[in-house]
Amino acid sequence: MRNILMTVMMLVVVIVIFNSIIAQDTTGTRSQIESQGNAANTRIGSLRP
């Protein structure tokens, strides 16, 4: 029973950490990757052959 409780608690902690670091709306890693990707697409689109 103790092992199951520890496993569930660790999963909850991982989910909370994921939501606070990766999936946060404005300052999360996903948002930063999207903004840098959009900036790169804009730069590439403005290049002239």
Secondary structure, DSSP 4 states (H G I P E B T S, - for coil): -HHHHHHHHHHHHHHHHHHHHTS-TTTSHHHHHHHHHHHHHHHHHT---
